Amino acid sequence: MATRQLDVRGTKCPVPIVRAKKEIDGMQAGDVLEVLATDPGSMSDFQGWAKMSKLAVLREQRTEKDPTGREVYVHVLERRG
C-alpha cells in the first residue's frame, strides 16, 4: 500500500476534486491519497464526491494549521479495488 500526498492549497472548487480524481485514477487498489486543501468548502465537496465515486473511499477528514496559522483541510482517500 502506497501513500501519496497531493497539495492543492490555495485552489478553490472544483480544482481539489479534479486533481484528486486524476491522482486516484492512476493509483492501485488499497493505495492512500492524502489531499491538503485550504478551501473550507472542500470538506463537503470531498464528502459528496466520495459518496458518488466508484474509485475512492473517504477514510478521514481533519483540520490542521500550517506554520503561518492558516487552516489546512486534510482529506484521506483510499483507492477501491
Stockholm file with secondary structure:
# STOCKHOLM 1.0

chainA/1-81         MATRQLDVRGTKCPVPIVRAKKEIDGMQAGDVLEVLATDPGSMSDFQGWAKMSKLAVLREQRTEKDPTGREVYVHVLERRG
#=GR chainA/1-81 SS CCEEEEECTTCCTTHHHHHHHHHHHTSCTTCEEEEEECCTTHHHHHHHHHHHCSSEEEEEEEEEECTTSCEEEEEEEEECC
#=GC SS_cons        CCEEEEECTTCCTTHHHHHHHHHHHTSCTTCEEEEEECCTTHHHHHHHHHHHCSSEEEEEEEEEECTTSCEEEEEEEEECC
//
